[in-house]
């Protein structure tokens, strides 16, 4: 997830948030490994807020900060989830 400035100061509506969470659920479902979802990687400043946002809807989706990963971990992007 990458933070992006809202165009024109738009506020995220409940319907837009619901659509975003459904999209994340879909992305998580199709990218499972051994029956488990891949973690959602986030910047350190967004991890806690994202976890609180995602947990009620997707309690099994790990939300991990890039700062929490050791430097030797190799990463590959599978998908990007952006706020529209």
Short mmCIF file of the C-alpha atoms (twelve columns), coordinates in Angstrom:
data_MODEL
# 
_entry.id   MODEL 
# 
loop_
_atom_site.group_PDB 
_atom_site.id 
_atom_site.type_symbol 
_atom_site.label_atom_id 
_atom_site.label_alt_id 
_atom_site.label_comp_id 
_atom_site.label_asym_id 
_atom_site.label_seq_id 
_atom_site.Cartn_x 
_atom_site.Cartn_y 
_atom_site.Cartn_z 
_atom_site.pdbx_PDB_model_num 
ATOM 1  C CA . UNK A 1  0.000   0.000   0.000  1 
ATOM 2  C CA . UNK A 2  1.298   3.403   -0.887 1 
ATOM 3  C CA . UNK A 3  -0.059  6.626   0.629  1 
ATOM 4  C CA . UNK A 4  -1.435  8.971   -1.983 1 
ATOM 5  C CA . UNK A 5  -2.679  12.512  -1.568 1 
ATOM 6  C CA . UNK A 6  -6.425  12.892  -2.017 1 
ATOM 7  C CA . UNK A 7  -7.234  14.724  -5.238 1 
ATOM 8  C CA . UNK A 8  -9.024  17.952  -4.464 1 
ATOM 9  C CA . UNK A 9  -9.325  17.158  -0.761 1 
ATOM 10 C CA . UNK A 10 -11.841 14.344  -1.308 1 
ATOM 11 C CA . UNK A 11 -12.879 12.350  1.746  1 
ATOM 12 C CA . UNK A 12 -13.155 8.573   1.633  1 
ATOM 13 C CA . UNK A 13 -16.846 7.676   1.875  1 
ATOM 14 C CA . UNK A 14 -18.138 4.539   3.627  1 
ATOM 15 C CA . UNK A 15 -19.134 3.095   0.231  1 
ATOM 16 C CA . UNK A 16 -15.671 3.741   -1.215 1 
ATOM 17 C CA . UNK A 17 -14.046 2.222   1.871  1 
ATOM 18 C CA . UNK A 18 -16.273 -0.844  1.579  1 
ATOM 19 C CA . UNK A 19 -15.308 -1.229  -2.072 1 
ATOM 20 C CA . UNK A 20 -11.618 -0.936  -1.192 1 
ATOM 21 C CA . UNK A 21 -11.915 -3.593  1.521  1 
ATOM 22 C CA . UNK A 22 -13.769 -5.921  -0.858 1 
ATOM 23 C CA . UNK A 23 -10.972 -5.428  -3.390 1 
ATOM 24 C CA . UNK A 24 -8.375  -6.239  -0.713 1 
ATOM 25 C CA . UNK A 25 -10.345 -9.333  0.295  1 
ATOM 26 C CA . UNK A 26 -10.420 -10.473 -3.337 1 
ATOM 27 C CA . UNK A 27 -6.690  -9.815  -3.777 1 
ATOM 28 C CA . UNK A 28 -5.953  -11.693 -0.571 1 
ATOM 29 C CA . UNK A 29 -8.117  -14.653 -1.587 1 
ATOM 30 C CA . UNK A 30 -6.495  -15.167 -4.979 1 
ATOM 31 C CA . UNK A 31 -2.941  -14.782 -3.644 1 
ATOM 32 C CA . UNK A 32 -2.914  -17.354 -0.860 1 
ATOM 33 C CA . UNK A 33 0.070   -19.593 -0.193 1 
ATOM 34 C CA . UNK A 34 -0.633  -22.949 1.448  1 
ATOM 35 C CA . UNK A 35 -4.090  -21.714 2.428  1 
ATOM 36 C CA . UNK A 36 -2.799  -18.579 4.149  1 
ATOM 37 C CA . UNK A 37 -3.007  -14.996 2.889  1 
ATOM 38 C CA . UNK A 38 0.172   -13.178 1.979  1 
ATOM 39 C CA . UNK A 39 0.884   -10.232 4.282  1 
ATOM 40 C CA . UNK A 40 -0.110  -6.699  3.427  1 
ATOM 41 C CA . UNK A 41 3.126   -4.691  3.526  1 
ATOM 42 C CA . UNK A 42 2.788   -1.078  4.570  1 
ATOM 43 C CA . UNK A 43 4.981   1.887   5.415  1 
ATOM 44 C CA . UNK A 44 5.757   2.039   9.156  1 
ATOM 45 C CA . UNK A 45 3.619   5.166   9.609  1 
ATOM 46 C CA . UNK A 46 0.502   3.440   8.205  1 
ATOM 47 C CA . UNK A 47 0.773   -0.079  9.669  1 
ATOM 48 C CA . UNK A 48 -1.187  0.405   12.899 1 
ATOM 49 C CA . UNK A 49 -3.983  2.382   11.238 1 
ATOM 50 C CA . UNK A 50 -4.275  -0.153  8.423  1 
ATOM 51 C CA . UNK A 51 -4.363  -3.034  10.880 1 
ATOM 52 C CA . UNK A 52 -7.229  -1.368  12.753 1 
ATOM 53 C CA . UNK A 53 -9.057  -0.733  9.484  1 
ATOM 54 C CA . UNK A 54 -8.576  -4.225  8.053  1 
ATOM 55 C CA . UNK A 55 -8.877  -6.414  11.162 1 
ATOM 56 C CA . UNK A 56 -12.688 -6.328  11.607 1 
ATOM 57 C CA . UNK A 57 -13.203 -7.416  7.979  1 
ATOM 58 C CA . UNK A 58 -10.105 -9.553  7.341  1 
ATOM 59 C CA . UNK A 59 -8.903  -10.758 10.771 1 
ATOM 60 C CA . UNK A 60 -6.496  -13.344 9.309  1 
ATOM 61 C CA . UNK A 61 -4.708  -10.935 6.971  1 
ATOM 62 C CA . UNK A 62 -1.306  -10.029 8.415  1 
ATOM 63 C CA . UNK A 63 -0.405  -6.342  8.148  1 
ATOM 64 C CA . UNK A 64 3.358   -5.919  8.370  1 
ATOM 65 C CA . UNK A 65 5.574   -2.857  8.289  1 
ATOM 66 C CA . UNK A 66 8.572   -2.905  5.992  1 
ATOM 67 C CA . UNK A 67 10.605  -1.850  9.048  1 
ATOM 68 C CA . UNK A 68 9.613   -5.089  10.826 1 
ATOM 69 C CA . UNK A 69 11.264  -7.270  8.199  1 
ATOM 70 C CA . UNK A 70 14.905  -8.283  8.481  1 
ATOM 71 C CA . UNK A 71 17.140  -6.922  5.714  1 
ATOM 72 C CA . UNK A 72 17.845  -10.408 4.328  1 
ATOM 73 C CA . UNK A 73 14.178  -11.105 3.490  1 
ATOM 74 C CA . UNK A 74 13.601  -11.170 -0.270 1 
ATOM 75 C CA . UNK A 75 10.347  -9.516  -1.343 1 
ATOM 76 C CA . UNK A 76 8.312   -9.845  -4.516 1 
ATOM 77 C CA . UNK A 77 5.321   -7.641  -5.270 1 
ATOM 78 C CA . UNK A 78 2.191   -9.666  -5.975 1 
ATOM 79 C CA . UNK A 79 -0.345  -6.835  -6.106 1 
ATOM 80 C CA . UNK A 80 -0.733  -3.191  -5.122 1 
ATOM 81 C CA . UNK A 81 -3.733  -1.952  -3.138 1 
ATOM 82 C CA . UNK A 82 -4.291  1.794   -3.510 1 
ATOM 83 C CA . UNK A 83 -6.814  4.241   -2.159 1 
ATOM 84 C CA . UNK A 84 -8.692  5.664   -5.105 1 
# 
